[in-house]
Amino acid sequence: MSYFKFNFITALICLALFNISATQQTKEQTVQIALLKYNGGGDWYANPTALNNLATFCNQNLHTNISQDIATVEVGANDIYNYPFIHMTGHGNVVFSNEDATNLRNYLIGGGFLHIDDNYGMDKYIRTELKKIFPNNDLIELPNTHPIYQQKYKFNGLPKIHEHDNNRAQGFGIIYEGRLVCFYTFETDLGDGWEDQVVHNDTPEKRMEALKMGANIIEYAFSEAH
């Protein structure tokens, strides 16, 4: 069995335990998610408290068992296949080498899921780099009826967490062979809403909106992995 398949089978065994109650879960059943580290000079490390808070929220409200030890994984690294869910964010430039693009493509078509959250400033760069990964698959705006908005928490499209330029929040996706493999949240700042309240001084209502949408993304990604 190949390294790639072995790691995904291991991850999917963990995901099969998604609906087991928290009291039944054990350390062996913990799922680890990761933050994507990329080249180009953009601040991939933005929002350092975001994923920990999202993991806590999901564990409390979805009965997941996501580790509080959030991994950092480089785009071209072999261990990318250890994580069923990878989050990417930043304000600036992104550069994927050909090797990075191939590795990320293999990860996604093999069952992985990538959530990209534009922290205002990444958009013009990430769209070009995604074309390296899926040259024949365009980013398309997902309709408000898409299942990612209709998980435990019901949304009429992507919520707006931070206002910068009066543009509406949009959720885009790359669909490969019928499966949503990449969800790109634009003009919303979900990750800022996941951060500790003192960081951005968001209202409790906005933080809750962001966390609920984040939980929907996690729930969708876990349930769709195969």
N, C-alpha and C positions, 0 to 999 in steps of 0.2 A: 504493500500500500504506500502511495506517495506521501511525502511530508505534508503537502498541501491538503490532500484528502483526509489524512489522519487528524490534522488540527481542526478542520471543519466538522468532522464527525464528533470530535470531542466537544466543540462549542455547541453543536446542535443537541447533544445529549443534555447539556446544561439547559438549553432553551426549552426542551421538552418538559422541564420541571417548572415552567413559568407559572402555572396555576396552582402549584402546591402551596398550602398556607405557610405563613412565616414560621409558625411553631414547628412545622415538620421539616423545614429546610436545615441543611447542615453546611459546614464550611466547604465540604467537597462539592456542593452544588452551586457555589458562588460563581457568578458570571462577571468577568472583567471587561470593561469598556475602555476605549483609548482616545487620546487626543492626537491628532495628526501633526507631525513636525515636517515642515516643507522648506525648500530653499527659495531664494529670491529677495529676502530682506523683510518680508512681511512679518508682523508680530503674531505668529502662530500660537504664542503663549498667552494671548489676551484672555481676560476673564478667568483668572486662576481658581476662583471658588465655584465656578458655574457647574461643572460636572459633578462635583461632590454633592452640591445641594440638590441637583436633579436626581442623582442616585438615591439620596435619602428620601426625597419625595416619592419616587417610584417604589422604593421598598416599603414605605408606609402606606401607600395608597393603591398600588397594583400587586402587592405581595410578591414582588420580585426579590431576588437576593443578589443585588449588584454590589460588587466590592467597592469599598470606599477608597481603595488603592487604585486610583485612576492611572492607567499606563500612558506613557508617551511613546509613540511609534513613528519611525521615519517612513516616508512614502515607499522607498525602495527596499525596506528591510524584510527579511524572510519571516520574522515573527508577526507581521501584519495579519497573518492568517489565524492567529490565536484569538482574535477579537471579533465577535459577531457584529459589533456596532462601533463605528469610528466617527468622531466629531472633528470638524475643521472650522476654524474661525480666523479672524484677523481684519486689519484695516487696509493692508497694502499689497505689495507685489507678491506674486506666486510664480514659481518656475518649477515645472516637472521635467526632468530629463527623459529621454526615450525609455530608459530602464525603469524610471519611476512610473511612467505612464503604463508600461506593460505590466508591472507588478500590481498596480492599483486596479487595472482592468481585470487581471486574473483573479484578484481578490473579490471584486464585485460580481463577476459572472459566475464565480464559484459559490456564491451564497452570502457574501458580506454586504454590509449596508453602510453608506457614507452619508452623514448629515453635514452640510456646509451652511454655516450661518455668517452671512456678510455683516461685518461689524461697521459698515459704511466705509467704502474705499476699496474693497476687494473685487467688486463686480467686474470691472473691465479686464482684470487679469485672470480671474478664475474661469471666465467663459472661454477664453483662448486655450487655457490649459486643459479644460475638460474635452475640448475637441481633439487633443492628442490621445485621450483615453478612448473616446467613442466618436470617431470621425463621422460615422454614419447615423448617429443618434443625437437629435437635437434636444436641448432643454425645452420642455413644454410647460406651460402654466397648468397646474392641476386644477380641475373644477372644484367648487366648494363642496360638491357631493362626494369627492374622493374619500375612500375609507380612512385615510390618514387623519382626516378631520372628524371622523365619526367613530372613534374608539371609545374608551370610557367617558371621555369628555367631548361634548358636541360643540363644534365650531362651524360658523358660517364663513369658512375661509380662514386665512392666516391672520391672527391678531396683530395689532400695531402696539409695540411696547414702548419704543422711543421715537419721538418725532424729530426729524432733522430737516426735511425739505418738502413736507406736505405731499409726498407721493404715497400711494397706497401700498400696503404690505402685499407681497406676492410670494407664493410657493411654487417653485418650479421642480420638475423632476426629469430624470433620465430613465426611460423604460427600456429594458433589454429583454427580448423574448417574453414579453408580457409581464415582467416583474419590475417594479420600481426599485432600482438599485442605488439611486442617489437622490436625495431630497435637498433642495437648495432654498433656504429661506432668505428673502431679500426685502430690504426696507422695513425691517421689524425690530432687530436687535434682541432676539430671544435670549441669547446667552447673557446679555447684560441683565435681563430680568431674572435669570437664574442665580446671579451672583448674590453675595451677602447684601442685605438691605442698605448697609452703611456705605457701600461702594458707590452706588448711583442714586441713592435716596428715592428709589421708586416707591410708589404707594403699595400698600399690601394687596390692593386689587390688581394692579399691573403685574406684580411679582407672581401672584397666584395664576393669572392668565397665562403668563410665560411658562410657569412650571407645569400647568395642565397641558399646554400644547406640547411641551417637551415630553411629558409622559405619554401622550398620544403617539409621538414619533417613536419612542422606545417600544411601546406596546405593538405598534404596527411592524416595526423592524423585526422584533423577536418572533411575532406570529407568522411573518411572511418568509422567514429564513428557511432555506431548503438546499 
